[in-house]
């Protein structure tokens, strides 16, 4: 059975995703990001100052470092997959869309003991 729903929590800016199957139940907590995509902000502003670009770049590098430190490879990094937490100019950004992500060195039975990350991944622009 798959229960897939979003409901606001007591903090009003967090959503809970409940997913369950026959053997396990997972509860995920998400922040509601209302600031829009990094891509939208780049288009809206036309360009970033060096200081603004540095603030965004440092946050992106910290997010990538955190993922890689936990053996996670995102595989679809692009401006559309970074959301601003709010509309403030100095809003923190969050990484989204881990649908193509892989775990480094995943030698599970599903992968037949092999480490995979040789396939092409990402969004194709035509």
C-alpha positions in Angstrom: 0.0 0.0 0.0 1.3 3.4 -0.9 0.2 6.4 1.1 1.4 9.5 -0.6 0.1 12.8 0.7 1.3 16.2 1.9 -0.1 17.9 4.9 1.1 21.0 6.7 2.7 20.5 10.1 2.4 22.8 13.1 5.2 25.1 11.8 3.1 26.0 8.7 6.2 26.0 6.5 7.0 22.3 6.7 5.2 19.4 5.0 5.1 15.8 5.9 5.3 13.0 3.3 4.1 9.6 4.5 5.1 6.6 2.4 4.5 3.1 3.4 4.5 -0.4 2.0 3.9 -3.8 3.4 7.0 -3.9 5.6 8.0 -0.3 6.3 6.7 3.2 6.9 8.7 6.3 6.1 8.0 9.8 7.4 9.7 12.7 5.6 9.8 16.3 6.6 10.2 19.0 4.0 10.6 22.8 4.2 8.2 24.8 2.0 10.4 27.0 -0.2 8.5 30.0 -1.4 11.3 32.0 -3.0 11.2 30.4 -6.4 14.0 28.7 -8.5 17.5 30.0 -8.9 16.9 30.0 -12.6 13.9 32.3 -12.3 15.9 34.7 -10.1 18.7 34.8 -12.6 16.3 35.6 -15.5 14.4 38.1 -13.3 17.6 40.0 -12.3 19.4 39.7 -15.6 22.7 39.2 -13.9 24.1 38.8 -10.4 26.8 41.0 -8.8 30.0 39.2 -7.9 28.9 39.2 -4.2 25.5 37.7 -5.0 27.1 35.1 -7.3 29.6 34.2 -4.5 26.8 33.8 -1.9 24.9 31.4 -4.2 28.0 29.5 -5.4 29.2 28.9 -1.8 25.8 27.5 -0.8 25.8 25.2 -3.9 29.3 24.0 -3.1 28.4 23.3 0.6 25.3 21.4 -0.5 27.3 19.3 -3.0 30.0 18.7 -0.4 27.4 17.6 2.1 25.9 15.1 -0.4 29.2 13.7 -1.5 30.3 13.4 2.2 27.3 11.2 2.6 28.1 9.2 -0.5 25.2 10.7 -2.6 25.7 11.9 -6.1 22.8 14.2 -7.3 23.4 13.8 -11.1 21.0 16.5 -12.2 22.4 19.8 -10.9 21.1 22.8 -12.7 19.6 26.2 -11.7 16.0 24.8 -11.9 16.9 22.3 -9.1 17.8 25.0 -6.5 15.0 26.7 -4.7 15.2 29.9 -2.6 13.7 29.4 0.9 11.9 32.8 0.7 11.7 35.9 -1.4 14.4 37.8 0.5 17.5 38.9 -1.4 19.8 36.9 0.9 17.6 33.8 1.2 19.3 30.5 1.6 18.9 28.0 -1.3 17.9 24.3 -1.1 18.8 21.5 -3.4 15.8 19.6 -4.8 15.0 16.7 -7.2 17.1 13.7 -6.2 15.3 11.5 -8.7 18.4 10.7 -10.6 20.7 10.5 -7.6 22.9 7.5 -6.9 24.8 6.3 -3.8 28.6 6.1 -4.3 29.8 2.5 -4.2 26.3 1.0 -4.0 27.0 -2.7 -4.4 23.5 -3.9 -3.4 21.9 -7.0 -4.9 19.7 -4.8 -7.1 23.0 -3.6 -8.8 24.3 -7.2 -8.8 27.4 -6.2 -6.8 28.6 -3.6 -9.3 29.1 0.1 -8.8 27.1 2.1 -11.4 27.4 5.7 -12.4 28.5 5.4 -16.0 25.1 6.1 -17.6 24.2 9.6 -18.9 21.9 11.5 -16.6 20.3 14.9 -16.7 17.7 16.9 -18.5 17.9 16.9 -22.3 17.2 20.3 -23.9 16.0 20.0 -27.4 
